[in-house]
Amino acid sequence: MTFNPEENVTEETTAELNDATLNELFEEGGCCSEESCKEASQSKAEEKPAVDDWKEKYFRALAEQENMRKRMQKEKQETLRYCYENCISEFLAPLDNLENALRFTEQASSEVKNWAMGFQMILTQFKEVLHNHGVVAFHSEGNTFDPHYHEAVEIVETEEQEEGTILKEFTKGYKSASRTIRPARVKVAKRPKTETLSSAPAECAEAAAETSNETC
């Protein structure tokens, strides 16, 4: 193999040469000495850990940025959901009043019932809007009291029902997929307290008998 020292050896050409070819170049008086090539290889070997370290830091920063973006997006969605759920909770009281008013129209005249049918359609539309936003009413009467969904406004002692059973629902409760919008106001059953008379110890009974005999 012939080699012209005046020609420049590119990095790509040097990378393709094997050890035997490099030795031949050194013997023929190539462009670089063996010591300089070793120093260059050693320098690259020393730079490789630093490059790998910077790559690791770069990918780690990208991952942290992506996690932050997802976390901020989730917090934004939760904030928006709480905002419209709080806004919806303000409409529940007027909705209850409208629903209660329509119950009294069952015994009214036919003309009033015709008017009530229109308001009943409006009430149905309101409930559909709530359902579309994931807000639904839940039934409480007959179920067991749960502080996450119910608010006890009255407690009645009774032996006919198990303790904690909801006897009556005063105000309907509403909930979403994530939390309770408004707890139901209910009347809860409670077992009456039973007073138990403790029997006197045997020693007291014997002492009382001895005292009675001495008196006689």
C-alpha positions in Angstrom: 0.0 0.0 0.0 1.4 3.4 -1.0 0.6 6.5 1.0 1.3 10.1 0.1 2.2 12.1 3.2 1.2 15.3 1.5 -2.4 14.2 1.2 -4.7 15.1 4.2 -6.2 12.1 6.0 -9.8 12.8 7.0 -11.4 11.6 10.2 -13.6 9.3 8.3 -10.7 7.7 6.5 -8.8 7.3 9.8 -11.8 5.6 11.4 -11.9 3.0 8.7 -8.3 2.0 9.0 -7.4 -0.9 11.2 -4.4 -1.3 13.5 -2.3 -3.0 10.8 -2.8 -0.1 8.4 -2.0 2.4 11.1 1.3 0.6 11.8 2.1 0.7 8.1 1.5 4.4 8.0 3.8 5.0 11.0 6.6 2.9 9.4 6.3 4.8 6.1 6.4 8.2 7.9 2.7 9.1 7.9 1.2 12.4 8.8 1.0 11.7 12.5 3.1 9.9 15.0 1.9 7.0 17.2 2.1 9.1 20.3 -0.1 11.9 18.9 -2.7 9.3 17.8 -2.7 7.8 21.3 -3.1 11.2 22.9 -6.0 11.9 20.6 -7.7 8.6 21.4 -7.1 9.2 25.1 -8.6 12.7 24.9 -11.7 11.3 23.2 -12.0 8.6 25.8 -11.8 11.3 28.6 -14.4 13.4 26.9 -16.9 10.6 26.4 -18.1 10.4 30.1 -18.7 14.2 30.1 -20.7 14.0 26.9 -22.8 11.1 28.3 -23.3 13.1 31.5 -24.6 16.1 29.5 -26.9 13.8 27.5 -28.3 12.3 30.6 -29.0 15.8 32.1 -30.6 16.9 28.8 -33.0 13.9 28.7 -33.8 14.3 32.4 -34.7 18.0 31.9 -37.0 17.0 29.0 -38.7 14.4 31.2 -39.2 16.9 34.1 -40.6 19.5 31.7 -43.1 17.0 30.3 -44.1 15.9 33.8 -44.6 19.6 34.8 -46.7 20.2 31.7 -49.0 17.2 32.5 -49.3 18.2 36.1 -50.2 21.8 35.3 -52.8 20.6 32.8 -54.3 18.3 35.4 -54.4 21.1 38.0 -56.1 23.4 35.4 -58.8 20.8 34.7 -59.4 20.2 38.4 -59.7 23.9 39.0 -62.2 24.4 36.2 -64.2 21.4 37.4 -64.4 22.7 41.0 -65.5 26.1 39.6 -68.4 24.9 37.6 -69.4 22.4 40.3 -69.5 25.3 42.9 -71.6 27.3 40.4 -74.0 24.4 39.9 -74.4 24.0 43.7 -75.8 27.6 43.8 -78.7 26.5 41.5 -79.7 23.5 43.5 -81.8 25.4 46.0 -84.0 27.1 43.4 -84.2 23.8 41.6 -85.6 22.2 44.8 -88.1 25.0 45.2 -89.4 24.5 41.7 -89.6 20.8 42.2 -91.5 21.2 45.5 -93.9 23.7 44.0 -94.8 21.4 41.1 -95.8 18.7 43.6 -98.7 20.9 44.9 -100.1 21.2 41.4 -101.4 17.6 41.3 -104.6 18.6 43.1 -105.0 21.9 41.3 -107.3 22.8 38.4 -106.8 21.6 34.9 -105.6 25.1 33.8 -102.9 25.2 36.5 -101.9 21.7 35.5 -101.4 22.8 31.9 -99.1 25.6 33.2 -97.3 23.1 35.4 -96.6 20.8 32.5 -94.5 23.6 30.9 -92.5 24.2 34.1 -92.1 20.4 34.4 -90.4 20.4 31.0 -88.1 23.2 32.2 -87.2 21.2 35.3 -86.4 18.2 33.2 -84.1 20.3 31.0 -82.3 21.6 34.1 -81.7 18.0 35.3 -80.4 17.0 31.8 -77.9 19.9 32.0 -76.7 18.6 35.4 -76.4 15.1 34.1 -74.4 16.2 31.1 -71.9 17.8 33.5 -71.7 14.6 35.6 -73.8 15.9 38.4 -76.6 13.5 39.5 -79.0 13.2 42.5 -78.7 10.2 44.8 -81.4 8.4 46.8 -80.9 8.3 50.6 -84.1 7.1 52.4 -83.7 3.5 53.6 -79.9 3.5 53.2 -77.3 3.6 55.9 -76.0 7.0 57.0 -72.7 8.0 55.4 -71.1 11.2 56.6 -69.5 11.7 53.1 -73.0 11.9 51.5 -75.4 12.7 54.3 -76.0 15.4 56.9 -78.1 14.4 59.9 -80.5 17.1 60.9 -82.6 14.9 63.1 -82.0 11.8 65.1 -84.9 9.6 66.3 -84.6 6.8 68.9 -86.4 3.7 67.6 -86.3 -0.1 68.0 -88.0 -0.8 64.6 -84.9 0.2 62.5 -81.2 -0.5 62.7 -79.0 2.2 64.1 -77.8 4.5 61.3 -80.8 3.8 59.0 -82.0 6.9 57.2 -85.8 7.3 58.0 -86.5 10.4 55.9 -84.9 12.6 53.3 -85.6 16.3 53.8 -83.3 17.6 51.0 -82.0 15.7 48.1 -78.3 15.2 47.7 -76.2 15.6 44.6 -72.8 14.3 43.6 -70.3 14.2 40.8 -67.8 11.6 39.8 -65.1 13.1 42.1 -66.9 14.6 45.1 -70.2 15.3 46.8 -71.7 18.6 45.5 -74.3 18.8 48.2 -75.0 16.3 51.0 -78.5 15.1 51.6 -80.2 16.4 54.7 -81.8 13.4 56.5 -83.4 12.0 59.6 -81.5 9.1 61.1 -82.6 6.2 63.4 -80.8 5.5 66.7 -81.2 2.6 69.1 -82.6 3.7 72.5 -80.3 3.3 75.5 -81.1 0.4 77.7 -80.3 0.7 81.5 -78.9 -2.5 83.0 -79.1 -3.1 86.7 -76.0 -4.6 88.1 -76.4 -7.5 90.6 -75.0 -7.0 94.0 -71.9 -9.0 94.8 -72.3 -12.2 96.9 -70.3 -10.6 99.7 -72.8 -7.8 100.0 -75.7 -10.2 100.1 -74.2 -12.3 102.8 -73.4 -9.2 104.9 -77.0 -8.0 104.6 -78.2 -11.4 105.7 -76.0 -11.4 108.7 -77.1 -7.9 109.7 -80.7 -9.0 109.4 -80.1 -12.0 111.7 -78.4 -10.0 114.3 -81.2 -7.5 114.4 -83.7 -10.3 114.9 
